Amino acid sequence: MAEEHHPDHAPLELENFLPYRLSILSNAVSQAIADDYQRRFDLSMTEWRVMAVLARFEGLSAREVAERTLMDKVAVSRALAKLVETGWVTRATHDGDKRRSVLGLSEAGWAIHEVVAPMAREHERNLLSRLDEEERTWLVRILDKLQAMEPK
């Protein structure tokens, strides 16, 4: 007689597993946008995300950038090191406190942002054009609801 298996112990059907599907979709969408700016500016996805966050919220610390993006602190630190080295991000001290850096886009960083941000918006428009208005409204509602969930 075959053993009965609890459904939680069956192989995970990744193609139907929501976190996996969201991750695959996110990676595909992000990579489609990233291909353009990587080719043009030798800018990684992590570096662009850091720049985008600093464009939106200037004066953050590296820790705050990592918190806002939910990216690994080491990856953010590496991205920031390259962005500072290339001159696209500035690093200053916060009110003379050498323990806290304040980050922002440099003039050169803003110039790159002004090229990449419209490219990202165009990719977003193309993606959302596959949905009708009601579907777009529901997508935003669903994403907002899922993002508001407290992690366990």
N, C-alpha and C positions, 0 to 999 in steps of 0.2 A: 504494500500500500504506500502510495506516494505521501511524503511529508507535506503538511499544509504550511504555506509560508504566509506570514503576515505581510500585507501590502507595503508596509514601510521598509521591509527587508528585501523587496524585489529590486531588480536592477532599475536604476533611475533612467527614465526615458527622457534624455536630455532635450530632444526635439520638442517635447511638450512641457518642459520645466521652465516656468516663468523667469526665474533669475538668469538661467542660461540664455533664453531667447532675448531678454533685455540686454544682456551683455553682448551677444552676437550682433544685435541690431546697433547698439551703441558703437561697437568696434567698427562695423561696416560704415556707418554714417561718418564717424570721426575720421576714419582712414581716408574716405573719399575726399573730405575737405583737406586733410593733412597732406595728401599727395601733392596738391597745388603749392602750398606754402613750403613744404619740405624741399621741393624742386627749386623754387624761386629764391628762398632765403636760407636754406640749410637750417631750418627751424623744426625742432621735434614737436610732437604733439604735447608733451609735458611743458616744454618751453612756451609754446603758444598759449596754453591754458594759464600758465603763470602770468604771461603778459596780459591776457584778457582780464584776469582778476585784478591785476594792478591798474589797468585802465579804468576799471569800474570802481575800485576801492583803493585809491592811492594812499600810501603811508602805512601799509601793513608790514608786519614782521614776517619772517619766513614761516614761523609757526602758524600765524594767522592765515597765510596763503595756503598752507597744507590743510588747515581746518576747513577753509571755505571750499576747497576743491576736493576734499576727501582723498587726496593723493598721499602717497607715502612720503614721509618727511625727508628721507634720504634722496628720493627722486626729485623732490622740490628743491632741496639743497644743491644738488648737481645742476639742475636746470638754472637756478639762480646764479651759480658760479659762472656758467657759460654766458648767461645774459649780461651779467656785470662785466665779464671779460670782453664781450663784443661791444659793450657800450650801449646796449639797448635798455638796460635797467640801471638805475642809480641806487646806491646804498649810502645812507647817512646814519648818524647816531641820533637817538631820540632824546632830545633835551639834555644833551651831554652825557647820557647814560650809555657807556660803551657796551653794555651787555645787551642792549636792544637796538637792532637795526630797523631803520625805516626805509622801505623800498618804494620805488616809483619808476615809471617809464621815463627814459631820457627823450630828448628831442628826436633822436634816431629811432628809438623804440616806438614813439608815437607815429613816426612816418611809416614804419612797418605795420603797425596796428591799422592805420588808415587804408592800407592795401588789403590786409588779410581779413579784417572784420566784414567788409562788404562781400568778399568771396564766401565767407562763412554764412552770411545772411542769405546769399543767393542759393547756396546748397540747401539751407533750411527751407527756403521757399519752394524749391524743386521737390524736396521730400514731402512737404505738407500739401503740395498741389495734388498728390495722389488721394487725398482725403477731401470729402465735401465739408462744407462749413459746420454742419452738425457733428461730424466725426472729429474735426479739429477741436471744437468746443469740449466734446467728451474726452478727448485725449488729454487736454490740459487739466480738466477736472480730475481724471484718473491719476495722472502723474502727480498732481498736487496732493491728492489723498494718500497715495503710496509714499511720497516723500515725507509727509507729515507723521508717518508711523514712527513710533519710538523703537529703536533697535533693542532687541532682547539680549 
